[in-house]
Amino acid sequence: MQLRKLLLQPSSPLRVLLSSKYPFPLLQKCSRFSSSSSSESQIPNSHSVEPLDDNRSEHASTAISIDRSGLYNPPEHSHERKLESELVKHLKGTIKFRGGPISVAEYMEEVLTNPKAGFYINRDVFGAEGDFITSPEVSQMFGEMVGVWAMCLWEQMGQPNRVNLVELGPGRGTLMADLLRGASKFKNFTESLHIHLVECSPTLQKLQHHNLKCMDENNANDNVEERTISSLAGTPVSWHAALEQVPSGFPTIIVAHEFYDALPVHQFQKTTRGWCEKLVDIAEDSSFRFVLSPQPTPATLFLLQRCKWAADKELEKLEHIEVCAKAMELTGAMAKRIGSDGGGALIIDYGLNGVVTDSLQAIRKHKFVDLFDNPGSADLSAYVDFASISHSAEEASERVSVHGPMTQSQFLGSLGINFRVESLLQNCTEEQAESLRTGYWSLVGEGEAPFWEGPDEQAPIGMGTRYLAMAIVNKNQGVPVPFE
């Protein structure tokens, strides 16, 4: 493939793209990235689970420790008596109105996206001053590499003159901004793009509009719809609350980076009567507590589907299972669109290529906190079940193929992140070199950086093996880079 060959040639235009000077502070010689998989660590769940009937047996609960960049402190929980927030009142009102508990998925969805008090709705939660740091916030190289992947896929598609480039949950818009800056030299590609950002937060939409340097065009003709253009590459930009609102009928490239981990999960626990769903109820002291459902719930259908995809040996040893119904449904919708319109999807997130047990965690200001501590003030996220995504896509459309997952380290390394690092080493100060080294390690390394000489609590944590990359593409386009 022409673009792929260009990428591997020292004098190629694409290498020039990767080696062009940017004002990002970067580094001297970097450590080799690791592509090995790290093992899961287990930590005890801080909440006991109570059955809704006296005949149900209880089981010890375990949870997967989530290794996200910048997280280095043990869980915190505030025991001070506080006035109940509007979100807490809403959650308790819902439970009381129904006369019974709600699912963990319902609790998670309200906490994150409640229109008035959801975690993502009214604040900027990203970056060093936010609650967690994502890969695009660590280094512009991440967005540039995703741009290389999108351009390679565009070439495999036959270089269509109109493409929907969709990002799910674009945060501040940092990834898309870096992608457009990096790709701006390839006019045929950028002129084909129409950017569609799927974002439910008005606050983040404003940040995305600003960071993409958008301008609203005023048309004198009343019959012509007003357009928003990103001046980074002259591409039109539109915002949507859901993927279904993005116009169909055009080849579509979808990017979902750290989006799936925020989708609400249902949790199940094995008992003497089989699998029971874990629910959120109100305790006698008016706090939230976990209980087990006395009978099958609607989400049990998704559990049965997930178990059908797993081997008996994999299920025998499990006491807990997490199922993300929304991930299964979203993936199915993406696969159908890609199968009919052409294109592909890139999913990058932290997770497992198999059944996930009990991974749901709350994160506030880069620290783990209790799930029920001041709901709406902390991010809730869970490990992504990549095996479930793969099966969901393949069952939704026979016209798509699924590739991966591979580690983020392998993905970025194969796309040429090392070329980018080398070029930035040519002209940088010592301070810039240290920043480059730190950012590079965070993207492709594993665990704490061995070169770090500063305070232990500030040591960069490598996300290279914790994060996985998977692609879903139309079969007619062949195998996508770099999954050959």
Secondary structure as a PSIPRED ss2 file (coil, helix, strand):
# PSIPRED VFORMAT (PSIPRED V4.0)

   1 M C   1.000  0.000  0.000
   2 Q H   0.000  1.000  0.000
   3 L H   0.000  1.000  0.000
   4 R H   0.000  1.000  0.000
   5 K H   0.000  1.000  0.000
   6 L H   0.000  1.000  0.000
   7 L H   0.000  1.000  0.000
   8 L H   0.000  1.000  0.000
   9 Q C   1.000  0.000  0.000
  10 P C   1.000  0.000  0.000
  11 S C   1.000  0.000  0.000
  12 S C   1.000  0.000  0.000
  13 P H   0.000  1.000  0.000
  14 L H   0.000  1.000  0.000
  15 R H   0.000  1.000  0.000
  16 V H   0.000  1.000  0.000
  17 L H   0.000  1.000  0.000
  18 L H   0.000  1.000  0.000
  19 S H   0.000  1.000  0.000
  20 S C   1.000  0.000  0.000
  21 K C   1.000  0.000  0.000
  22 Y C   1.000  0.000  0.000
  23 P C   1.000  0.000  0.000
  24 F C   1.000  0.000  0.000
  25 P C   1.000  0.000  0.000
  26 L C   1.000  0.000  0.000
  27 L C   1.000  0.000  0.000
  28 Q C   1.000  0.000  0.000
  29 K C   1.000  0.000  0.000
  30 C C   1.000  0.000  0.000
  31 S C   1.000  0.000  0.000
  32 R C   1.000  0.000  0.000
  33 F C   1.000  0.000  0.000
  34 S C   1.000  0.000  0.000
  35 S C   1.000  0.000  0.000
  36 S C   1.000  0.000  0.000
  37 S C   1.000  0.000  0.000
  38 S C   1.000  0.000  0.000
  39 S C   1.000  0.000  0.000
  40 E C   1.000  0.000  0.000
  41 S C   1.000  0.000  0.000
  42 Q E   0.000  0.000  1.000
  43 I E   0.000  0.000  1.000
  44 P E   0.000  0.000  1.000
  45 N C   1.000  0.000  0.000
  46 S C   1.000  0.000  0.000
  47 H C   1.000  0.000  0.000
  48 S C   1.000  0.000  0.000
  49 V E   0.000  0.000  1.000
  50 E E   0.000  0.000  1.000
  51 P E   0.000  0.000  1.000
  52 L C   1.000  0.000  0.000
  53 D C   1.000  0.000  0.000
  54 D C   1.000  0.000  0.000
  55 N C   1.000  0.000  0.000
  56 R C   1.000  0.000  0.000
  57 S C   1.000  0.000  0.000
  58 E C   1.000  0.000  0.000
  59 H C   1.000  0.000  0.000
  60 A C   1.000  0.000  0.000
  61 S C   1.000  0.000  0.000
  62 T E   0.000  0.000  1.000
  63 A E   0.000  0.000  1.000
  64 I E   0.000  0.000  1.000
  65 S C   1.000  0.000  0.000
  66 I C   1.000  0.000  0.000
  67 D C   1.000  0.000  0.000
  68 R C   1.000  0.000  0.000
  69 S C   1.000  0.000  0.000
  70 G C   1.000  0.000  0.000
  71 L C   1.000  0.000  0.000
  72 Y C   1.000  0.000  0.000
  73 N E   0.000  0.000  1.000
  74 P E   0.000  0.000  1.000
  75 P E   0.000  0.000  1.000
  76 E E   0.000  0.000  1.000
  77 H C   1.000  0.000  0.000
  78 S C   1.000  0.000  0.000
  79 H C   1.000  0.000  0.000
  80 E C   1.000  0.000  0.000
  81 R C   1.000  0.000  0.000
  82 K C   1.000  0.000  0.000
  83 L C   1.000  0.000  0.000
  84 E C   1.000  0.000  0.000
  85 S C   1.000  0.000  0.000
  86 E H   0.000  1.000  0.000
  87 L H   0.000  1.000  0.000
  88 V H   0.000  1.000  0.000
  89 K H   0.000  1.000  0.000
  90 H H   0.000  1.000  0.000
  91 L H   0.000  1.000  0.000
  92 K H   0.000  1.000  0.000
  93 G H   0.000  1.000  0.000
  94 T H   0.000  1.000  0.000
  95 I H   0.000  1.000  0.000
  96 K H   0.000  1.000  0.000
  97 F H   0.000  1.000  0.000
  98 R H   0.000  1.000  0.000
  99 G C   1.000  0.000  0.000
 100 G C   1.000  0.000  0.000
 101 P C   1.000  0.000  0.000
 102 I E   0.000  0.000  1.000
 103 S E   0.000  0.000  1.000
 104 V H   0.000  1.000  0.000
 105 A H   0.000  1.000  0.000
 106 E H   0.000  1.000  0.000
 107 Y H   0.000  1.000  0.000
 108 M H   0.000  1.000  0.000
 109 E H   0.000  1.000  0.000
 110 E H   0.000  1.000  0.000
 111 V H   0.000  1.000  0.000
 112 L H   0.000  1.000  0.000
 113 T H   0.000  1.000  0.000
 114 N C   1.000  0.000  0.000
 115 P C   1.000  0.000  0.000
 116 K C   1.000  0.000  0.000
 117 A C   1.000  0.000  0.000
 118 G C   1.000  0.000  0.000
 119 F C   1.000  0.000  0.000
 120 Y C   1.000  0.000  0.000
 121 I C   1.000  0.000  0.000
 122 N C   1.000  0.000  0.000
 123 R C   1.000  0.000  0.000
 124 D C   1.000  0.000  0.000
 125 V C   1.000  0.000  0.000
 126 F E   0.000  0.000  1.000
 127 G C   1.000  0.000  0.000
 128 A C   1.000  0.000  0.000
 129 E C   1.000  0.000  0.000
 130 G C   1.000  0.000  0.000
 131 D C   1.000  0.000  0.000
 132 F E   0.000  0.000  1.000
 133 I C   1.000  0.000  0.000
 134 T C   1.000  0.000  0.000
 135 S H   0.000  1.000  0.000
 136 P H   0.000  1.000  0.000
 137 E H   0.000  1.000  0.000
 138 V H   0.000  1.000  0.000
 139 S C   1.000  0.000  0.000
 140 Q H   0.000  1.000  0.000
 141 M H   0.000  1.000  0.000
 142 F H   0.000  1.000  0.000
 143 G H   0.000  1.000  0.000
 144 E H   0.000  1.000  0.000
 145 M H   0.000  1.000  0.000
 146 V H   0.000  1.000  0.000
 147 G H   0.000  1.000  0.000
 148 V H   0.000  1.000  0.000
 149 W H   0.000  1.000  0.000
 150 A H   0.000  1.000  0.000
 151 M H   0.000  1.000  0.000
 152 C H   0.000  1.000  0.000
 153 L H   0.000  1.000  0.000
 154 W H   0.000  1.000  0.000
 155 E H   0.000  1.000  0.000
 156 Q H   0.000  1.000  0.000
 157 M C   1.000  0.000  0.000
 158 G C   1.000  0.000  0.000
 159 Q C   1.000  0.000  0.000
 160 P C   1.000  0.000  0.000
 161 N C   1.000  0.000  0.000
 162 R C   1.000  0.000  0.000
 163 V E   0.000  0.000  1.000
 164 N E   0.000  0.000  1.000
 165 L E   0.000  0.000  1.000
 166 V E   0.000  0.000  1.000
 167 E E   0.000  0.000  1.000
 168 L E   0.000  0.000  1.000
 169 G C   1.000  0.000  0.000
 170 P C   1.000  0.000  0.000
 171 G C   1.000  0.000  0.000
 172 R C   1.000  0.000  0.000
 173 G C   1.000  0.000  0.000
 174 T H   0.000  1.000  0.000
 175 L H   0.000  1.000  0.000
 176 M H   0.000  1.000  0.000
 177 A H   0.000  1.000  0.000
 178 D H   0.000  1.000  0.000
 179 L H   0.000  1.000  0.000
 180 L H   0.000  1.000  0.000
 181 R H   0.000  1.000  0.000
 182 G H   0.000  1.000  0.000
 183 A H   0.000  1.000  0.000
 184 S C   1.000  0.000  0.000
 185 K C   1.000  0.000  0.000
 186 F C   1.000  0.000  0.000
 187 K H   0.000  1.000  0.000
 188 N H   0.000  1.000  0.000
 189 F H   0.000  1.000  0.000
 190 T H   0.000  1.000  0.000
 191 E C   1.000  0.000  0.000
 192 S C   1.000  0.000  0.000
 193 L E   0.000  0.000  1.000
 194 H E   0.000  0.000  1.000
 195 I E   0.000  0.000  1.000
 196 H E   0.000  0.000  1.000
 197 L E   0.000  0.000  1.000
 198 V E   0.000  0.000  1.000
 199 E C   1.000  0.000  0.000
 200 C C   1.000  0.000  0.000
 201 S C   1.000  0.000  0.000
 202 P H   0.000  1.000  0.000
 203 T H   0.000  1.000  0.000
 204 L H   0.000  1.000  0.000
 205 Q H   0.000  1.000  0.000
 206 K H   0.000  1.000  0.000
 207 L H   0.000  1.000  0.000
 208 Q H   0.000  1.000  0.000
 209 H H   0.000  1.000  0.000
 210 H H   0.000  1.000  0.000
 211 N H   0.000  1.000  0.000
 212 L C   1.000  0.000  0.000
 213 K C   1.000  0.000  0.000
 214 C E   0.000  0.000  1.000
 215 M E   0.000  0.000  1.000
 216 D E   0.000  0.000  1.000
 217 E E   0.000  0.000  1.000
 218 N C   1.000  0.000  0.000
 219 N C   1.000  0.000  0.000
 220 A C   1.000  0.000  0.000
 221 N C   1.000  0.000  0.000
 222 D C   1.000  0.000  0.000
 223 N C   1.000  0.000  0.000
 224 V C   1.000  0.000  0.000
 225 E C   1.000  0.000  0.000
 226 E C   1.000  0.000  0.000
 227 R E   0.000  0.000  1.000
 228 T E   0.000  0.000  1.000
 229 I E   0.000  0.000  1.000
 230 S E   0.000  0.000  1.000
 231 S C   1.000  0.000  0.000
 232 L C   1.000  0.000  0.000
 233 A C   1.000  0.000  0.000
 234 G C   1.000  0.000  0.000
 235 T E   0.000  0.000  1.000
 236 P E   0.000  0.000  1.000
 237 V E   0.000  0.000  1.000
 238 S E   0.000  0.000  1.000
 239 W E   0.000  0.000  1.000
 240 H E   0.000  0.000  1.000
 241 A C   1.000  0.000  0.000
 242 A C   1.000  0.000  0.000
 243 L H   0.000  1.000  0.000
 244 E H   0.000  1.000  0.000
 245 Q H   0.000  1.000  0.000
 246 V C   1.000  0.000  0.000
 247 P C   1.000  0.000  0.000
 248 S C   1.000  0.000  0.000
 249 G C   1.000  0.000  0.000
 250 F C   1.000  0.000  0.000
 251 P C   1.000  0.000  0.000
 252 T E   0.000  0.000  1.000
 253 I E   0.000  0.000  1.000
 254 I E   0.000  0.000  1.000
 255 V E   0.000  0.000  1.000
 256 A E   0.000  0.000  1.000
 257 H E   0.000  0.000  1.000
 258 E C   1.000  0.000  0.000
 259 F C   1.000  0.000  0.000
 260 Y H   0.000  1.000  0.000
 261 D H   0.000  1.000  0.000
 262 A H   0.000  1.000  0.000
 263 L C   1.000  0.000  0.000
 264 P C   1.000  0.000  0.000
 265 V C   1.000  0.000  0.000
 266 H E   0.000  0.000  1.000
 267 Q E   0.000  0.000  1.000
 268 F E   0.000  0.000  1.000
 269 Q E   0.000  0.000  1.000
 270 K E   0.000  0.000  1.000
 271 T E   0.000  0.000  1.000
 272 T C   1.000  0.000  0.000
 273 R C   1.000  0.000  0.000
 274 G E   0.000  0.000  1.000
 275 W E   0.000  0.000  1.000
 276 C E   0.000  0.000  1.000
 277 E E   0.000  0.000  1.000
 278 K E   0.000  0.000  1.000
 279 L E   0.000  0.000  1.000
 280 V E   0.000  0.000  1.000
 281 D E   0.000  0.000  1.000
 282 I E   0.000  0.000  1.000
 283 A C   1.000  0.000  0.000
 284 E C   1.000  0.000  0.000
 285 D C   1.000  0.000  0.000
 286 S C   1.000  0.000  0.000
 287 S C   1.000  0.000  0.000
 288 F E   0.000  0.000  1.000
 289 R E   0.000  0.000  1.000
 290 F E   0.000  0.000  1.000
 291 V E   0.000  0.000  1.000
 292 L E   0.000  0.000  1.000
 293 S C   1.000  0.000  0.000
 294 P C   1.000  0.000  0.000
 295 Q C   1.000  0.000  0.000
 296 P C   1.000  0.000  0.000
 297 T C   1.000  0.000  0.000
 298 P C   1.000  0.000  0.000
 299 A C   1.000  0.000  0.000
 300 T H   0.000  1.000  0.000
 301 L H   0.000  1.000  0.000
 302 F H   0.000  1.000  0.000
 303 L H   0.000  1.000  0.000
 304 L H   0.000  1.000  0.000
 305 Q H   0.000  1.000  0.000
 306 R H   0.000  1.000  0.000
 307 C H   0.000  1.000  0.000
 308 K H   0.000  1.000  0.000
 309 W H   0.000  1.000  0.000
 310 A C   1.000  0.000  0.000
 311 A C   1.000  0.000  0.000
 312 D H   0.000  1.000  0.000
 313 K H   0.000  1.000  0.000
 314 E H   0.000  1.000  0.000
 315 L H   0.000  1.000  0.000
 316 E H   0.000  1.000  0.000
 317 K C   1.000  0.000  0.000
 318 L C   1.000  0.000  0.000
 319 E C   1.000  0.000  0.000
 320 H E   0.000  0.000  1.000
 321 I E   0.000  0.000  1.000
 322 E E   0.000  0.000  1.000
 323 V E   0.000  0.000  1.000
 324 C C   1.000  0.000  0.000
 325 A H   0.000  1.000  0.000
 326 K H   0.000  1.000  0.000
 327 A H   0.000  1.000  0.000
 328 M H   0.000  1.000  0.000
 329 E H   0.000  1.000  0.000
 330 L H   0.000  1.000  0.000
 331 T H   0.000  1.000  0.000
 332 G H   0.000  1.000  0.000
 333 A H   0.000  1.000  0.000
 334 M H   0.000  1.000  0.000
 335 A H   0.000  1.000  0.000
 336 K H   0.000  1.000  0.000
 337 R H   0.000  1.000  0.000
 338 I H   0.000  1.000  0.000
 339 G H   0.000  1.000  0.000
 340 S H   0.000  1.000  0.000
 341 D H   0.000  1.000  0.000
 342 G C   1.000  0.000  0.000
 343 G E   0.000  0.000  1.000
 344 G E   0.000  0.000  1.000
 345 A E   0.000  0.000  1.000
 346 L E   0.000  0.000  1.000
 347 I E   0.000  0.000  1.000
 348 I E   0.000  0.000  1.000
 349 D E   0.000  0.000  1.000
 350 Y E   0.000  0.000  1.000
 351 G E   0.000  0.000  1.000
 352 L E   0.000  0.000  1.000
 353 N C   1.000  0.000  0.000
 354 G C   1.000  0.000  0.000
 355 V C   1.000  0.000  0.000
 356 V E   0.000  0.000  1.000
 357 T C   1.000  0.000  0.000
 358 D C   1.000  0.000  0.000
 359 S C   1.000  0.000  0.000
 360 L C   1.000  0.000  0.000
 361 Q E   0.000  0.000  1.000
 362 A E   0.000  0.000  1.000
 363 I E   0.000  0.000  1.000
 364 R E   0.000  0.000  1.000
 365 K C   1.000  0.000  0.000
 366 H C   1.000  0.000  0.000
 367 K E   0.000  0.000  1.000
 368 F E   0.000  0.000  1.000
 369 V E   0.000  0.000  1.000
 370 D C   1.000  0.000  0.000
 371 L C   1.000  0.000  0.000
 372 F C   1.000  0.000  0.000
 373 D C   1.000  0.000  0.000
 374 N C   1.000  0.000  0.000
 375 P C   1.000  0.000  0.000
 376 G C   1.000  0.000  0.000
 377 S C   1.000  0.000  0.000
 378 A C   1.000  0.000  0.000
 379 D E   0.000  0.000  1.000
 380 L E   0.000  0.000  1.000
 381 S E   0.000  0.000  1.000
 382 A C   1.000  0.000  0.000
 383 Y C   1.000  0.000  0.000
 384 V E   0.000  0.000  1.000
 385 D E   0.000  0.000  1.000
 386 F H   0.000  1.000  0.000
 387 A H   0.000  1.000  0.000
 388 S H   0.000  1.000  0.000
 389 I H   0.000  1.000  0.000
 390 S H   0.000  1.000  0.000
 391 H H   0.000  1.000  0.000
 392 S H   0.000  1.000  0.000
 393 A H   0.000  1.000  0.000
 394 E H   0.000  1.000  0.000
 395 E H   0.000  1.000  0.000
 396 A H   0.000  1.000  0.000
 397 S C   1.000  0.000  0.000
 398 E C   1.000  0.000  0.000
 399 R C   1.000  0.000  0.000
 400 V E   0.000  0.000  1.000
 401 S E   0.000  0.000  1.000
 402 V E   0.000  0.000  1.000
 403 H E   0.000  0.000  1.000
 404 G E   0.000  0.000  1.000
 405 P E   0.000  0.000  1.000
 406 M E   0.000  0.000  1.000
 407 T E   0.000  0.000  1.000
 408 Q H   0.000  1.000  0.000
 409 S H   0.000  1.000  0.000
 410 Q H   0.000  1.000  0.000
 411 F H   0.000  1.000  0.000
 412 L H   0.000  1.000  0.000
 413 G H   0.000  1.000  0.000
 414 S H   0.000  1.000  0.000
 415 L H   0.000  1.000  0.000
 416 G C   1.000  0.000  0.000
 417 I H   0.000  1.000  0.000
 418 N H   0.000  1.000  0.000
 419 F H   0.000  1.000  0.000
 420 R H   0.000  1.000  0.000
 421 V H   0.000  1.000  0.000
 422 E H   0.000  1.000  0.000
 423 S H   0.000  1.000  0.000
 424 L H   0.000  1.000  0.000
 425 L H   0.000  1.000  0.000
 426 Q C   1.000  0.000  0.000
 427 N C   1.000  0.000  0.000
 428 C C   1.000  0.000  0.000
 429 T C   1.000  0.000  0.000
 430 E H   0.000  1.000  0.000
 431 E H   0.000  1.000  0.000
 432 Q H   0.000  1.000  0.000
 433 A H   0.000  1.000  0.000
 434 E H   0.000  1.000  0.000
 435 S H   0.000  1.000  0.000
 436 L H   0.000  1.000  0.000
 437 R H   0.000  1.000  0.000
 438 T H   0.000  1.000  0.000
 439 G H   0.000  1.000  0.000
 440 Y H   0.000  1.000  0.000
 441 W H   0.000  1.000  0.000
 442 S H   0.000  1.000  0.000
 443 L H   0.000  1.000  0.000
 444 V H   0.000  1.000  0.000
 445 G C   1.000  0.000  0.000
 446 E E   0.000  0.000  1.000
 447 G E   0.000  0.000  1.000
 448 E E   0.000  0.000  1.000
 449 A C   1.000  0.000  0.000
 450 P C   1.000  0.000  0.000
 451 F C   1.000  0.000  0.000
 452 W C   1.000  0.000  0.000
 453 E C   1.000  0.000  0.000
 454 G C   1.000  0.000  0.000
 455 P C   1.000  0.000  0.000
 456 D H   0.000  1.000  0.000
 457 E H   0.000  1.000  0.000
 458 Q H   0.000  1.000  0.000
 459 A C   1.000  0.000  0.000
 460 P C   1.000  0.000  0.000
 461 I E   0.000  0.000  1.000
 462 G E   0.000  0.000  1.000
 463 M E   0.000  0.000  1.000
 464 G C   1.000  0.000  0.000
 465 T C   1.000  0.000  0.000
 466 R C   1.000  0.000  0.000
 467 Y E   0.000  0.000  1.000
 468 L E   0.000  0.000  1.000
 469 A E   0.000  0.000  1.000
 470 M E   0.000  0.000  1.000
 471 A E   0.000  0.000  1.000
 472 I E   0.000  0.000  1.000
 473 V E   0.000  0.000  1.000
 474 N E   0.000  0.000  1.000
 475 K H   0.000  1.000  0.000
 476 N H   0.000  1.000  0.000
 477 Q H   0.000  1.000  0.000
 478 G C   1.000  0.000  0.000
 479 V C   1.000  0.000  0.000
 480 P C   1.000  0.000  0.000
 481 V C   1.000  0.000  0.000
 482 P C   1.000  0.000  0.000
 483 F C   1.000  0.000  0.000
 484 E C   1.000  0.000  0.000
